[in-house]
Amino acid sequence: MALLTDRLAHDPMLADSLHEMISTVTAIQSSAAILNDTPDIDPQWRARFQRNVFEESERLVSESSRLAAYLD
């Protein structure tokens, strides 16, 4: 763990990328939880949350690809 902490402290690209990925995963989880836990949600809001999940998942794919390319 200390090695990762040191690497993150000295590699801003890695730190930023991991932060972006964690933020995106959290956004996806929050939207998915709302969709799952609110069965009577207004159809317009349901569509909005579904769009959020889709857009955030695309963002996650993009960021993870960028990180993989950086680490290669």
C-alpha atoms as a printed R data frame, in Angstrom:
   type eleno elety resid chain resno       x      y       z
1  ATOM     1    CA   MET     A     1   0.000  0.000   0.000
2  ATOM     2    CA   ALA     A     2   2.858  2.375   0.770
3  ATOM     3    CA   LEU     A     3   4.227  1.862  -2.745
4  ATOM     4    CA   LEU     A     4   0.880  2.844  -4.287
5  ATOM     5    CA   THR     A     5   0.582  5.872  -2.002
6  ATOM     6    CA   ASP     A     6   4.077  6.985  -3.021
7  ATOM     7    CA   ARG     A     7   3.313  6.437  -6.712
8  ATOM     8    CA   LEU     A     8   0.096  8.442  -6.478
9  ATOM     9    CA   ALA     A     9   1.928 11.276  -4.722
10 ATOM    10    CA   HIS     A    10   4.500 11.474  -7.499
11 ATOM    11    CA   ASP     A    11   2.383 10.690 -10.544
12 ATOM    12    CA   PRO     A    12  -0.360 13.274 -11.037
13 ATOM    13    CA   MET     A    13  -1.693 11.558 -14.190
14 ATOM    14    CA   LEU     A    14  -2.230  8.317 -12.284
15 ATOM    15    CA   ALA     A    15  -3.757 10.093  -9.298
16 ATOM    16    CA   ASP     A    16  -6.115 12.133 -11.510
17 ATOM    17    CA   SER     A    17  -7.153  9.104 -13.523
18 ATOM    18    CA   LEU     A    18  -7.911  6.989 -10.459
19 ATOM    19    CA   HIS     A    19  -9.828  9.872  -8.904
20 ATOM    20    CA   GLU     A    20 -11.876 10.250 -12.098
21 ATOM    21    CA   MET     A    21 -12.625  6.519 -12.197
22 ATOM    22    CA   ILE     A    22 -13.685  6.402  -8.541
23 ATOM    23    CA   SER     A    23 -15.913  9.464  -9.008
24 ATOM    24    CA   THR     A    24 -17.511  7.917 -12.087
25 ATOM    25    CA   VAL     A    25 -18.126  4.563 -10.395
26 ATOM    26    CA   THR     A    26 -19.729  6.411  -7.479
27 ATOM    27    CA   ALA     A    27 -22.012  8.347  -9.845
28 ATOM    28    CA   ILE     A    28 -23.067  5.127 -11.581
29 ATOM    29    CA   GLN     A    29 -23.758  3.424  -8.254
30 ATOM    30    CA   SER     A    30 -25.813  6.375  -6.997
31 ATOM    31    CA   SER     A    31 -27.977  6.518 -10.109
32 ATOM    32    CA   ALA     A    32 -28.415  2.745 -10.150
33 ATOM    33    CA   ALA     A    33 -29.419  2.765  -6.464
34 ATOM    34    CA   ILE     A    34 -32.063  5.413  -7.120
35 ATOM    35    CA   LEU     A    35 -33.448  3.390 -10.033
36 ATOM    36    CA   ASN     A    36 -33.451  0.220  -7.955
37 ATOM    37    CA   ASP     A    37 -34.844  1.686  -4.745
38 ATOM    38    CA   THR     A    38 -37.578  3.891  -6.248
39 ATOM    39    CA   PRO     A    39 -40.028  1.699  -8.152
40 ATOM    40    CA   ASP     A    40 -42.607  4.489  -8.559
41 ATOM    41    CA   ILE     A    41 -40.188  7.090  -9.940
42 ATOM    42    CA   ASP     A    42 -41.617  9.464 -12.536
43 ATOM    43    CA   PRO     A    43 -40.892  8.178 -16.066
44 ATOM    44    CA   GLN     A    44 -39.021 11.369 -16.999
45 ATOM    45    CA   TRP     A    45 -36.781 11.038 -13.948
46 ATOM    46    CA   ARG     A    46 -36.284  7.327 -14.653
47 ATOM    47    CA   ALA     A    47 -35.144  8.191 -18.185
48 ATOM    48    CA   ARG     A    48 -32.814 10.856 -16.827
49 ATOM    49    CA   PHE     A    49 -31.189  8.447 -14.346
50 ATOM    50    CA   GLN     A    50 -30.893  5.761 -17.014
51 ATOM    51    CA   ARG     A    51 -29.189  8.264 -19.306
52 ATOM    52    CA   ASN     A    52 -26.848  9.211 -16.446
53 ATOM    53    CA   VAL     A    53 -25.880  5.554 -15.934
54 ATOM    54    CA   PHE     A    54 -25.232  5.175 -19.657
55 ATOM    55    CA   GLU     A    55 -23.192  8.377 -19.973
56 ATOM    56    CA   GLU     A    56 -21.166  7.696 -16.834
57 ATOM    57    CA   SER     A    57 -20.427  4.147 -17.970
58 ATOM    58    CA   GLU     A    58 -19.134  5.537 -21.274
59 ATOM    59    CA   ARG     A    59 -16.967  7.965 -19.309
60 ATOM    60    CA   LEU     A    60 -15.645  5.075 -17.215
61 ATOM    61    CA   VAL     A    61 -14.737  3.062 -20.311
62 ATOM    62    CA   SER     A    62 -12.953  6.063 -21.788
63 ATOM    63    CA   GLU     A    63 -11.001  6.819 -18.627
64 ATOM    64    CA   SER     A    64 -10.039  3.203 -18.012
65 ATOM    65    CA   SER     A    65  -8.807  2.922 -21.616
66 ATOM    66    CA   ARG     A    66  -6.783  6.095 -21.165
67 ATOM    67    CA   LEU     A    67  -5.290  4.730 -17.951
68 ATOM    68    CA   ALA     A    68  -4.449  1.386 -19.562
69 ATOM    69    CA   ALA     A    69  -2.709  3.164 -22.440
70 ATOM    70    CA   TYR     A    70  -0.785  5.340 -19.981
71 ATOM    71    CA   LEU     A    71   0.361  2.309 -17.976
72 ATOM    72    CA   ASP     A    72   1.467  0.460 -21.121
